[in-house]
Amino acid sequence: MKSFFKKAIVYILRILSKFVLLKYKPKVIAITGSVGKTSTKDAVYAVLSKFAYVRKSEKSFNSEIGLPLTILGVSNGWNNPLSWLQNIGRGIWLLIWSHKYPNWLVLEVGIGKPGDMKKTASWLKTDAVIITAIGETPAHIEFFNSRKHLIDEKASLIKTLKKDGILILNNDDEAVSDMKNKTKNIVITYGFNSDSDILASGDAIFYDDKGLPAMPAHAGQAGEPKGVTFRIDAGGSSLPVVIEGVFGRNHIYASLASLALSFGLKWNMLEAINALKNYDVPAGRMRLLKGINNSLIIDDTYNSSPFASESALKTLGGIKQNGLPAQAGRKITVLGDMLELGKHTKEAHENVGKIAKENANVLIVVGQRAKSIKDGAIEANMDNQKIFEFSDSREAGEFLKTFVNTNDIVLIKGSQGMRMERAVEAILQDQANKKNLLVRQELEWIVKE
C-alpha cells in the first residue's frame, strides 16, 4: 500500500510540475555527474542570484521526487500523507492562480538505478545542462552493469536540452569531455586541460598571517589556511578568483562550471567571480570549521566516493603547516566506509588507504569496509601505530575528543550512511551553532540511529 501511495504521489507531482513549467516558462539548468553536483548547484545559484530571481534544489533528494518538489516550491512530506496532499494542493493552486515564480530553476539531477535519467528526460526540458565528473569508480556503480552503462545513463540528460540550450562539460574528466560528441548544441568546457574554454590555472590554498612573528627567519611560512584561489582564462581575459572558507578542487570545479555558464550566457564575468568569493557553501562539503584545542576541521562528511576521497586527501596533504615547533600540528584523516561500490569495494578502499598514507600523519578508519583502507595504508608502509579503527562514527568521535591536539588539522569524510558528521560534532568548537554548521541536522535525520 505504501509503495502504491508513493508511486501515485510521484506521478501526480510530476504531472503538476510539467504544467507549472509550461505556465511559468522559467529557464531550467540541470546538473548531473557522480561528483560535485551539489557544490556546483550552489555555485551556480550564487552567481545566478546576482542576476535574476532563482530557485535551487534545496536537498539532494533523488530526482524522482526532488525535481517536482523544487519545481512546485514545496518541502518533502516524508511519511506524512497529509503533507503530501498539501503539496498536491499547492501545485494545483500554482496552476489556477498566477504567482510570482522564479525566472530560473537550478535542478540537481541524480540517479540511483538504471532508467532513472531516461525517466527524467522524458518530461523535463532544459536551457542548460552541466555535467560535472564521473571518476574511475563512480558512486552507485553497484547498481549498473558497467561504468559505461552508468556514463550512458548520465549522458541521457543531454537529450533534455532545447535547440538553443547550452551543454557545459568538465573537460578534465575524459568520459564527460567525450559527451560533446553526443549533441549539436553549443558546448562550453571547463577545467585545467589546455583546450578548455574556461581554463583554470594556478590553484592554491591561501593563508592568513595570524600568529607569525615579523622576523626574516619566518618569511614565507604559512599561517592559518583560509580558502582557495586560482585564475581563469576565458574569451581573451585572464581573471583571478578567490573563494573563502573552503578547500579542495571540488569547489574550484564547481566555480568553473558556474563561470562557464555565465560565459555562455554572456553575463558579466567580474560580477560572477565576486558572487563566488564568500557564497553560502553547503555543510559537509570540504568546509573549514574550528575544532577543539585550536584545531581545524575539514568537514567533508556529506558523502564519499573514491574520486572525492582522493581529492580531499590530496588537499589535506597540500596544506602548509607552520614550521614553528610550538605551532606545528598533525594531519589526521578520519575515513568512513564508501558505500554502493559493489564488486569494486575492496580495491577502491585499499587505494584510498594508499593515498591516505601519502597525505596524513594519522589515519582513523570507521566501519567494516574501511578496514580495507587500513590494509591499503599498511601495504603502502604506513606505521600501524598511527592507524586507529572504530566500528561507527560515534566511537570515533569519542576517541577524537581526547586525541586531537593544538593546531591539528582533521579531515573527516565518509558515505552518507556512515553519519560521519557525528565525529565532526564531537570535536566542533561552536557547539551552540552546530545545526547551522553540520550536515543532516534535520529532525528526520537526528532521530535515526
The 8 nearest C-alpha neighbors of each residue, nearest first, counted from 0:
[[1, 3, 2, 4, 5, 6, 7, 8],
 [2, 0, 4, 3, 5, 6, 78, 7],
 [1, 3, 5, 0, 4, 6, 7, 8],
 [2, 4, 0, 6, 5, 1, 7, 8],
 [5, 3, 1, 7, 2, 6, 0, 8],
 [6, 4, 8, 2, 7, 3, 9, 1],
 [7, 5, 9, 3, 8, 4, 10, 2],
 [6, 8, 4, 10, 5, 9, 3, 11],
 [7, 9, 5, 11, 10, 6, 12, 4],
 [10, 8, 6, 12, 7, 11, 13, 5],
 [9, 11, 7, 13, 8, 12, 6, 14],
 [12, 10, 8, 14, 13, 9, 7, 15],
 [13, 11, 15, 9, 14, 10, 67, 16],
 [12, 14, 16, 10, 15, 11, 67, 9],
 [15, 13, 11, 17, 16, 12, 10, 18],
 [14, 16, 12, 18, 13, 17, 90, 19],
 [17, 15, 13, 19, 14, 18, 67, 70],
 [18, 16, 14, 20, 15, 19, 13, 21],
 [17, 19, 21, 15, 20, 16, 22, 14],
 [18, 20, 16, 22, 21, 17, 23, 15],
 [21, 19, 24, 17, 18, 22, 23, 16],
 [20, 22, 18, 19, 24, 23, 17, 16],
 [21, 23, 19, 20, 24, 18, 94, 17],
 [22, 24, 20, 25, 21, 19, 100, 102],
 [23, 25, 20, 21, 22, 26, 102, 19],
 [26, 24, 102, 103, 23, 27, 101, 20],
 [27, 25, 103, 126, 102, 104, 24, 28],
 [26, 28, 125, 104, 126, 103, 25, 105],
 [29, 27, 127, 105, 128, 126, 125, 106],
 [30, 28, 106, 128, 107, 105, 129, 108],
 [31, 29, 129, 107, 108, 128, 130, 106],
 [30, 32, 130, 108, 36, 109, 107, 131],
 [33, 31, 131, 132, 130, 34, 133, 36],
 [32, 34, 133, 137, 132, 138, 35, 31],
 [35, 33, 132, 32, 36, 133, 131, 307],
 [34, 36, 38, 37, 39, 249, 131, 253],
 [37, 35, 39, 38, 31, 34, 40, 32],
 [36, 38, 40, 39, 35, 41, 107, 59],
 [39, 37, 41, 35, 40, 36, 253, 42],
 [38, 40, 253, 42, 36, 37, 41, 35],
 [39, 41, 37, 43, 38, 42, 36, 44],
 [40, 42, 44, 38, 39, 43, 45, 37],
 [41, 43, 39, 45, 44, 40, 254, 257],
 [44, 42, 257, 40, 46, 45, 41, 47],
 [43, 45, 41, 47, 42, 46, 48, 40],
 [46, 44, 42, 43, 48, 47, 274, 41],
 [45, 47, 271, 43, 44, 274, 48, 49],
 [48, 46, 44, 49, 50, 45, 51, 43],
 [47, 49, 51, 50, 45, 46, 44, 53],
 [50, 48, 47, 46, 51, 45, 274, 271],
 [49, 51, 47, 48, 52, 46, 266, 53],
 [52, 50, 48, 53, 47, 49, 102, 103],
 [53, 51, 101, 102, 48, 103, 54, 50],
 [52, 54, 103, 101, 104, 48, 102, 51],
 [55, 53, 104, 101, 105, 103, 56, 52],
 [56, 54, 105, 104, 57, 106, 44, 53],
 [55, 57, 69, 106, 58, 107, 105, 54],
 [58, 56, 55, 59, 69, 54, 60, 65],
 [57, 59, 60, 56, 65, 37, 107, 55],
 [58, 60, 61, 57, 107, 65, 56, 37],
 [61, 59, 65, 58, 62, 64, 63, 109],
 [62, 60, 65, 63, 109, 64, 59, 110],
 [61, 63, 65, 66, 108, 64, 109, 60],
 [62, 64, 61, 65, 66, 9, 119, 67],
 [63, 65, 62, 66, 67, 61, 9, 68],
 [66, 64, 62, 60, 68, 61, 67, 63],
 [65, 67, 69, 62, 68, 64, 70, 63],
 [68, 66, 70, 69, 16, 13, 65, 64],
 [69, 67, 65, 73, 71, 66, 70, 72],
 [70, 68, 72, 66, 56, 67, 71, 65],
 [69, 71, 67, 72, 68, 16, 66, 104],
 [70, 72, 68, 69, 73, 90, 67, 16],
 [73, 71, 69, 70, 68, 74, 67, 54],
 [74, 72, 68, 71, 86, 69, 75, 89],
 [75, 73, 68, 76, 72, 86, 69, 82],
 [74, 76, 77, 73, 68, 83, 82, 65],
 [75, 77, 82, 83, 79, 78, 74, 80],
 [76, 78, 75, 79, 82, 83, 80, 443],
 [79, 77, 76, 80, 82, 83, 75, 81],
 [78, 80, 82, 81, 76, 77, 83, 84],
 [81, 79, 83, 82, 84, 78, 76, 77],
 [82, 80, 84, 83, 79, 85, 76, 86],
 [83, 81, 76, 85, 79, 84, 80, 86],
 [82, 84, 86, 80, 76, 85, 81, 87],
 [83, 85, 87, 81, 86, 82, 88, 80],
 [86, 84, 88, 82, 83, 87, 89, 81],
 [87, 85, 83, 89, 84, 88, 73, 82],
 [88, 86, 84, 90, 89, 85, 91, 83],
 [87, 89, 85, 91, 86, 90, 92, 84],
 [88, 90, 86, 92, 87, 91, 85, 93],
 [91, 89, 87, 93, 88, 92, 71, 15],
 [90, 92, 88, 94, 93, 89, 87, 95],
 [91, 93, 89, 95, 94, 90, 96, 88],
 [94, 92, 90, 91, 96, 95, 89, 97],
 [95, 93, 91, 92, 96, 19, 90, 97],
 [94, 96, 92, 93, 91, 97, 90, 98],
 [95, 97, 93, 94, 92, 98, 91, 99],
 [98, 96, 93, 95, 94, 99, 92, 100],
 [99, 97, 100, 96, 93, 94, 23, 92],
 [98, 100, 101, 97, 23, 102, 93, 52],
 [99, 101, 98, 102, 23, 25, 52, 97],
 [102, 100, 53, 52, 103, 54, 25, 104],
 [101, 103, 25, 52, 53, 26, 100, 51],
 [104, 102, 53, 26, 25, 101, 27, 54],
 [103, 105, 27, 54, 53, 55, 28, 106],
 [106, 104, 55, 28, 29, 54, 27, 56],
 [105, 107, 29, 56, 55, 28, 108, 104],
 [108, 106, 30, 29, 56, 31, 36, 109],
 [107, 109, 31, 62, 30, 106, 29, 110],
 [110, 108, 62, 61, 31, 107, 111, 32],
 [109, 111, 115, 112, 116, 61, 62, 108],
 [110, 112, 139, 109, 115, 113, 142, 61],
 [111, 113, 142, 110, 115, 114, 143, 139],
 [114, 112, 115, 143, 152, 111, 142, 149],
 [113, 115, 117, 116, 118, 112, 152, 110],
 [116, 114, 118, 110, 117, 113, 112, 119],
 [117, 115, 119, 118, 114, 152, 120, 155],
 [116, 118, 120, 114, 119, 115, 155, 121],
 [117, 119, 115, 121, 116, 120, 114, 122],
 [120, 118, 116, 117, 121, 122, 123, 115],
 [119, 121, 117, 159, 123, 118, 122, 156],
 [120, 122, 118, 119, 117, 123, 159, 124],
 [121, 123, 120, 119, 124, 17, 118, 159],
 [124, 122, 120, 159, 119, 121, 125, 17],
 [125, 123, 159, 160, 161, 122, 126, 27],
 [126, 124, 160, 27, 159, 127, 161, 28],
 [125, 127, 164, 27, 160, 26, 161, 28],
 [128, 126, 165, 28, 164, 125, 166, 29],
 [127, 129, 29, 166, 28, 30, 167, 165],
 [128, 130, 167, 30, 168, 166, 29, 131],
 [131, 129, 31, 168, 32, 30, 167, 132],
 [130, 132, 32, 169, 35, 129, 31, 168],
 [133, 131, 32, 34, 33, 172, 134, 169],
 [132, 134, 33, 32, 137, 34, 135, 175],
 [135, 133, 137, 136, 306, 132, 172, 33],
 [134, 136, 137, 133, 306, 146, 305, 174],
 [137, 135, 134, 305, 138, 140, 306, 343],
 [138, 136, 134, 140, 33, 133, 135, 139],
 [137, 139, 140, 304, 33, 339, 340, 136],
 [140, 138, 339, 141, 142, 111, 340, 137],
 [141, 139, 143, 142, 138, 340, 137, 339],
 [142, 140, 341, 340, 339, 139, 143, 342],
 [141, 143, 140, 112, 139, 144, 113, 111],
 [144, 142, 140, 145, 141, 149, 148, 113],
 [145, 143, 148, 142, 146, 149, 140, 141],
 [144, 146, 148, 147, 143, 149, 140, 141],
 [145, 147, 149, 148, 150, 140, 144, 143],
 [148, 146, 150, 145, 149, 151, 144, 152],
 [147, 149, 145, 151, 146, 150, 144, 143],
 [148, 150, 152, 146, 147, 151, 143, 153],
 [151, 149, 147, 153, 152, 148, 154, 146],
 [150, 152, 154, 148, 149, 153, 147, 155],
 [151, 153, 149, 155, 150, 154, 116, 148],
 [154, 152, 150, 155, 151, 156, 149, 116],
 [153, 155, 151, 156, 152, 157, 150, 178],
 [154, 156, 157, 152, 153, 158, 117, 116],
 [157, 155, 154, 158, 159, 120, 153, 116],
 [156, 158, 155, 159, 154, 160, 128, 182],
 [159, 157, 156, 160, 155, 120, 154, 182],
 [158, 160, 124, 157, 120, 125, 156, 123],
 [161, 159, 125, 164, 158, 157, 126, 124],
 [160, 162, 164, 163, 126, 125, 124, 159],
 [163, 161, 164, 160, 184, 183, 126, 165],
 [162, 164, 161, 184, 165, 126, 185, 160],
 [165, 163, 126, 161, 127, 160, 162, 184],
 [166, 164, 127, 185, 186, 184, 126, 167],
 [165, 167, 186, 128, 127, 129, 185, 187],
 [168, 166, 129, 187, 188, 186, 128, 130],
 [169, 167, 188, 130, 170, 176, 129, 175],
 [168, 170, 189, 131, 171, 188, 172, 190],
 [169, 171, 176, 190, 189, 188, 172, 168],
 [172, 170, 190, 169, 192, 173, 191, 176],
 [171, 173, 175, 170, 174, 132, 169, 176],
 [174, 172, 176, 175, 177, 171, 170, 169],
 [173, 175, 177, 172, 176, 178, 133, 150],
 [176, 174, 172, 178, 177, 173, 169, 168],
 [175, 177, 170, 173, 178, 174, 168, 172],
 [178, 176, 179, 175, 174, 180, 173, 181],
 [179, 177, 180, 181, 176, 175, 174, 154],
 [178, 180, 177, 181, 176, 182, 186, 168],
 [179, 181, 178, 182, 177, 183, 176, 186],
 [182, 180, 178, 179, 183, 157, 177, 154],
 [183, 181, 184, 180, 179, 157, 178, 158],
 [182, 184, 185, 181, 180, 179, 186, 162],
 [185, 183, 182, 165, 186, 164, 162, 166],
 [184, 186, 165, 166, 183, 187, 164, 163],
 [187, 185, 166, 167, 165, 184, 179, 188],
 [186, 188, 167, 196, 166, 168, 259, 185],
 [189, 187, 168, 196, 195, 170, 167, 169],
 [190, 188, 197, 195, 169, 170, 196, 198],
 [189, 191, 170, 171, 198, 192, 199, 195],
 [190, 192, 199, 198, 200, 193, 171, 195],
 [193, 191, 190, 194, 195, 171, 170, 198],
 [192, 194, 195, 191, 198, 190, 196, 199],
 [193, 195, 192, 196, 198, 170, 188, 191],
 [196, 194, 189, 198, 188, 197, 193, 192],
 [195, 197, 188, 189, 198, 187, 233, 194],
 [198, 196, 189, 233, 195, 232, 259, 188],
 [197, 199, 232, 195, 231, 190, 191, 196],
 [200, 198, 231, 191, 230, 190, 197, 232],
 [201, 199, 230, 202, 229, 191, 231, 198],
 [200, 202, 229, 230, 203, 199, 228, 231],
 [203, 201, 229, 228, 200, 227, 230, 204],
 [204, 202, 228, 227, 205, 201, 229, 226],
 [203, 205, 227, 226, 228, 224, 206, 318],
 [206, 204, 226, 227, 225, 224, 203, 228],
 [207, 205, 224, 225, 223, 222, 221, 208],
 [206, 208, 222, 223, 209, 224, 225, 205],
 [209, 207, 222, 211, 210, 206, 221, 223],
 [210, 208, 222, 207, 211, 223, 206, 212],
 [209, 211, 208, 212, 222, 223, 207, 326],
 [210, 212, 209, 208, 213, 222, 217, 220],
 [213, 211, 214, 210, 217, 208, 209, 215],
 [212, 214, 211, 215, 217, 218, 216, 210],
 [213, 215, 216, 212, 217, 218, 211, 219],
 [216, 214, 218, 217, 213, 219, 212, 220],
 [217, 215, 214, 218, 213, 219, 220, 212],
 [218, 216, 215, 214, 220, 219, 212, 213],
 [219, 217, 215, 220, 216, 214, 213, 221],
 [218, 220, 217, 221, 215, 216, 222, 321],
 [221, 219, 218, 217, 321, 222, 322, 320],
 [220, 222, 321, 319, 206, 320, 219, 223],
 [221, 223, 208, 207, 206, 209, 321, 224],
 [222, 224, 206, 207, 225, 221, 209, 208],
 [225, 223, 206, 205, 226, 222, 207, 204],
 [226, 224, 206, 244, 205, 243, 223, 207],
 [225, 227, 243, 244, 245, 205, 246, 204],
 [228, 226, 204, 242, 203, 205, 241, 246],
 [227, 229, 241, 203, 202, 240, 204, 242],
 [230, 228, 202, 201, 240, 239, 200, 203],
 [229, 231, 239, 200, 238, 199, 240, 201],
 [232, 230, 199, 198, 238, 237, 233, 239],
 [233, 231, 237, 198, 236, 197, 238, 199],
 [234, 232, 197, 236, 235, 196, 231, 198],
 [233, 235, 236, 232, 196, 197, 262, 237],
 [234, 236, 233, 232, 237, 238, 231, 196],
 [237, 235, 233, 232, 234, 238, 231, 268],
 [236, 238, 232, 231, 233, 235, 230, 239],
 [237, 239, 231, 230, 236, 232, 240, 269],
 [240, 238, 230, 229, 231, 241, 237, 228],
 [239, 241, 229, 228, 230, 272, 238, 242],
 [242, 240, 228, 276, 227, 243, 229, 239],
 [243, 241, 276, 227, 226, 277, 275, 228],
 [242, 244, 226, 277, 245, 276, 225, 241],
 [243, 245, 226, 225, 287, 286, 242, 246],
 [246, 244, 286, 226, 287, 243, 285, 227],
 [247, 245, 285, 226, 227, 286, 314, 250],
 [246, 248, 249, 314, 250, 311, 285, 310],
 [247, 249, 251, 250, 252, 310, 246, 314],
 [248, 250, 252, 247, 251, 253, 35, 38],
 [251, 249, 253, 248, 252, 247, 254, 38],
 [252, 250, 248, 254, 249, 253, 255, 247],
 [251, 253, 255, 249, 254, 250, 248, 256],
 [254, 252, 39, 250, 256, 251, 255, 38],
 [253, 255, 251, 257, 252, 256, 42, 250],
 [256, 254, 252, 258, 257, 253, 259, 251],
 [255, 257, 259, 253, 254, 258, 252, 260],
 [256, 258, 43, 260, 254, 259, 255, 42],
 [257, 259, 261, 255, 260, 256, 262, 254],
 [260, 258, 262, 256, 257, 261, 255, 263],
 [259, 261, 263, 257, 258, 262, 264, 256],
 [262, 260, 258, 264, 266, 259, 263, 265],
 [261, 263, 265, 259, 260, 264, 258, 266],
 [264, 262, 260, 265, 261, 259, 187, 165],
 [263, 265, 261, 262, 266, 260, 259, 165],
 [266, 264, 262, 263, 261, 267, 268, 260],
 [265, 267, 261, 264, 268, 262, 271, 263],
 [266, 268, 270, 269, 271, 265, 261, 262],
 [269, 267, 271, 270, 266, 272, 261, 262],
 [270, 268, 272, 271, 267, 273, 238, 274],
 [269, 271, 273, 268, 272, 267, 274, 49],
 [270, 272, 268, 274, 46, 269, 273, 267],
 [273, 271, 269, 275, 274, 270, 268, 240],
 [272, 274, 270, 275, 276, 271, 269, 240],
 [275, 273, 271, 272, 46, 276, 45, 270],
 [276, 274, 278, 272, 273, 277, 242, 45],
 [277, 275, 242, 273, 241, 274, 243, 278],
 [278, 276, 243, 275, 242, 279, 274, 244],
 [279, 277, 275, 280, 276, 45, 274, 42],
 [278, 280, 281, 277, 41, 45, 42, 275],
 [279, 281, 278, 282, 41, 286, 38, 284],
 [282, 280, 284, 279, 283, 38, 41, 286],
 [283, 281, 438, 437, 284, 436, 280, 286],
 [282, 284, 301, 299, 300, 298, 438, 286],
 [283, 285, 299, 286, 282, 301, 298, 281],
 [286, 284, 299, 298, 246, 297, 245, 283],
 [285, 287, 245, 298, 284, 297, 283, 288],
 [286, 288, 297, 244, 245, 296, 298, 285],
 [289, 287, 296, 295, 290, 286, 297, 298],
 [288, 290, 295, 428, 296, 294, 427, 293],
 [291, 289, 427, 428, 294, 295, 426, 296],
 [290, 292, 428, 293, 426, 294, 427, 289],
 [293, 291, 405, 294, 404, 290, 403, 406],
 [292, 294, 405, 291, 406, 290, 295, 289],
 [295, 293, 406, 290, 407, 292, 405, 291],
 [294, 296, 408, 289, 290, 288, 409, 407],
 [297, 295, 409, 288, 298, 287, 290, 408],
 [298, 296, 410, 287, 285, 286, 409, 299],
 [297, 299, 286, 283, 285, 411, 300, 296],
 [300, 298, 284, 285, 283, 412, 411, 301],
 [299, 301, 412, 283, 419, 302, 420, 413],
 [300, 302, 283, 299, 415, 284, 438, 414],
 [303, 301, 414, 415, 300, 413, 412, 304],
 [302, 304, 414, 413, 337, 307, 308, 412],
 [303, 305, 307, 306, 138, 337, 308, 137],
 [306, 304, 308, 307, 309, 347, 136, 351],
 [305, 307, 309, 308, 304, 134, 310, 136],
 [306, 308, 310, 304, 309, 305, 311, 303],
 [309, 307, 311, 305, 310, 306, 304, 312],
 [308, 310, 312, 306, 307, 311, 305, 313],
 [309, 311, 307, 313, 308, 312, 314, 306],
 [310, 312, 314, 308, 313, 309, 307, 247],
 [313, 311, 315, 309, 314, 310, 358, 308],
 [314, 312, 316, 310, 315, 311, 317, 309],
 [313, 315, 311, 317, 312, 316, 247, 310],
 [316, 314, 312, 313, 317, 318, 311, 358],
 [315, 317, 358, 313, 314, 318, 312, 359],
 [318, 316, 314, 315, 313, 319, 358, 204],
 [317, 319, 315, 316, 320, 314, 204, 224],
 [320, 318, 221, 317, 321, 224, 220, 316],
 [321, 319, 221, 322, 327, 318, 328, 222],
 [320, 322, 221, 323, 327, 220, 326, 222],
 [321, 323, 327, 324, 320, 220, 326, 221],
 [322, 324, 326, 325, 321, 327, 217, 320],
 [325, 323, 327, 326, 322, 321, 328, 320],
 [326, 324, 323, 327, 322, 328, 405, 321],
 [325, 327, 323, 324, 321, 406, 328, 322],
 [326, 328, 324, 321, 325, 323, 322, 320],
 [329, 327, 407, 406, 326, 405, 330, 408],
 [330, 328, 407, 331, 360, 408, 327, 406],
 [329, 331, 408, 359, 360, 407, 409, 361],
 [332, 330, 361, 409, 359, 360, 329, 362],
 [331, 333, 410, 362, 409, 411, 363, 334],
 [332, 334, 363, 411, 364, 410, 362, 412],
 [335, 333, 364, 412, 413, 365, 411, 363],
 [334, 336, 413, 365, 364, 369, 366, 412],
 [335, 337, 369, 368, 366, 413, 338, 414],
 [336, 338, 414, 303, 304, 413, 335, 339],
 [337, 339, 340, 414, 336, 138, 304, 344],
 [340, 338, 139, 141, 341, 138, 140, 337],
 [341, 339, 141, 344, 343, 338, 140, 139],
 [342, 340, 141, 343, 344, 339, 140, 142],
 [341, 343, 344, 340, 141, 345, 346, 140],
 [342, 344, 340, 341, 346, 347, 345, 136],
 [345, 343, 340, 347, 342, 341, 346, 348],
 [346, 344, 348, 347, 343, 371, 349, 368],
 [345, 347, 349, 348, 343, 344, 350, 371],
 [348, 346, 350, 344, 349, 345, 343, 305],
 [349, 347, 372, 351, 371, 345, 350, 346],
 [348, 350, 375, 372, 352, 371, 346, 351],
 [349, 351, 353, 347, 352, 348, 375, 346],
 [350, 352, 354, 348, 349, 353, 372, 355],
 [353, 351, 372, 376, 375, 355, 349, 350],
 [352, 354, 376, 375, 350, 356, 355, 351],
 [353, 355, 351, 357, 352, 356, 350, 358],
 [356, 354, 352, 358, 357, 353, 359, 351],
 [355, 357, 353, 376, 354, 358, 381, 359],
 [358, 356, 354, 355, 359, 353, 316, 360],
 [357, 359, 316, 355, 356, 312, 313, 315],
 [360, 358, 330, 361, 355, 331, 356, 357],
 [359, 361, 330, 331, 329, 362, 358, 385],
 [360, 362, 331, 385, 359, 386, 332, 330],
 [363, 361, 386, 332, 331, 333, 385, 387],
 [364, 362, 333, 387, 386, 388, 332, 334],
 [365, 363, 388, 334, 369, 335, 333, 389],
 [364, 366, 335, 389, 390, 391, 369, 334],
 [367, 365, 390, 369, 336, 368, 391, 335],
 [366, 368, 369, 370, 390, 336, 365, 371],
 [369, 367, 336, 370, 366, 371, 345, 348],
 [368, 370, 336, 372, 371, 366, 367, 364],
 [371, 369, 373, 372, 368, 367, 374, 364],
 [370, 372, 374, 349, 369, 373, 348, 368],
 [373, 371, 352, 349, 348, 369, 375, 370],
 [372, 374, 370, 376, 371, 375, 352, 377],
 [375, 373, 371, 377, 372, 376, 378, 349],
 [374, 376, 349, 352, 378, 353, 372, 373],
 [375, 377, 352, 353, 379, 373, 356, 378],
 [378, 376, 380, 381, 374, 379, 375, 373],
 [377, 379, 375, 380, 376, 374, 353, 381],
 [378, 380, 376, 377, 353, 381, 375, 356],
 [381, 379, 377, 378, 382, 376, 356, 383],
 [380, 382, 377, 376, 356, 379, 383, 378],
 [381, 383, 384, 385, 380, 377, 386, 376],
 [382, 384, 386, 385, 381, 377, 387, 380],
 [385, 383, 382, 386, 387, 381, 361, 362],
 [384, 386, 361, 383, 382, 362, 387, 360],
 [387, 385, 362, 383, 384, 363, 361, 388],
 [388, 386, 363, 364, 362, 385, 389, 384],
 [387, 389, 364, 363, 365, 386, 390, 370],
 [390, 388, 365, 391, 395, 394, 364, 366],
 [389, 391, 366, 365, 367, 394, 388, 392],
 [392, 390, 365, 393, 394, 366, 389, 395],
 [391, 393, 395, 419, 422, 394, 421, 396],
 [392, 394, 396, 395, 391, 421, 422, 397],
 [395, 393, 397, 396, 392, 391, 389, 398],
 [394, 396, 392, 398, 393, 397, 389, 422],
 [397, 395, 422, 393, 399, 425, 398, 394],
 [398, 396, 394, 400, 399, 395, 393, 425],
 [397, 399, 395, 396, 400, 401, 402, 394],
 [398, 400, 402, 396, 401, 397, 403, 395],
 [401, 399, 397, 398, 402, 426, 403, 396],
 [402, 400, 399, 398, 403, 397, 404, 396],
 [403, 401, 399, 400, 398, 404, 397, 396],
 [402, 404, 399, 401, 400, 407, 405, 292],
 [405, 403, 407, 292, 402, 406, 294, 328],
 [404, 406, 292, 293, 294, 407, 328, 403],
 [407, 405, 294, 328, 293, 404, 327, 326],
 [406, 408, 328, 329, 294, 405, 404, 330],
 [407, 409, 295, 330, 296, 294, 331, 329],
 [408, 410, 331, 296, 332, 297, 330, 295],
 [409, 411, 297, 332, 296, 333, 331, 298],
 [412, 410, 333, 298, 299, 332, 334, 300],
 [413, 411, 300, 299, 334, 335, 333, 419],
 [414, 412, 335, 303, 334, 302, 300, 336],
 [413, 415, 302, 303, 337, 416, 417, 338],
 [414, 416, 302, 417, 418, 301, 413, 300],
 [415, 417, 418, 414, 338, 413, 302, 419],
 [416, 418, 415, 419, 414, 413, 335, 336],
 [419, 417, 420, 416, 415, 421, 392, 414],
 [420, 418, 421, 392, 422, 300, 417, 413],
 [419, 421, 423, 422, 418, 300, 424, 437],
 [422, 420, 424, 419, 423, 392, 393, 418],
 [421, 423, 396, 425, 420, 424, 392, 419],
 [424, 422, 420, 421, 425, 426, 427, 419],
 [423, 425, 421, 427, 422, 426, 420, 433],
 [426, 424, 396, 422, 423, 427, 421, 400],
 [427, 425, 291, 290, 424, 423, 400, 428],
 [428, 426, 290, 424, 429, 425, 423, 291],
 [427, 429, 290, 291, 289, 430, 426, 288],
 [430, 428, 431, 432, 427, 433, 289, 290],
 [431, 429, 433, 432, 428, 427, 424, 434],
 [430, 432, 429, 433, 434, 428, 435, 427],
 [433, 431, 430, 434, 435, 429, 436, 437],
 [432, 434, 436, 430, 435, 437, 431, 429],
 [435, 433, 440, 432, 436, 437, 438, 431],
 [434, 436, 433, 432, 437, 282, 440, 438],
 [435, 437, 433, 434, 282, 432, 438, 288],
 [438, 436, 282, 433, 434, 435, 283, 420],
 [437, 439, 282, 283, 440, 301, 420, 436],
 [440, 438, 441, 444, 437, 445, 420, 301],
 [439, 441, 434, 438, 445, 444, 442, 437],
 [442, 440, 443, 444, 439, 445, 434, 438],
 [441, 443, 445, 444, 446, 440, 439, 447],
 [442, 444, 441, 445, 446, 447, 440, 77],
 [445, 443, 447, 442, 441, 446, 439, 440],
 [444, 446, 442, 447, 443, 440, 441, 439],
 [447, 445, 444, 443, 442, 448, 441, 440],
 [448, 446, 444, 445, 443, 442, 418, 441],
 [447, 446, 445, 444, 418, 416, 417, 393]]
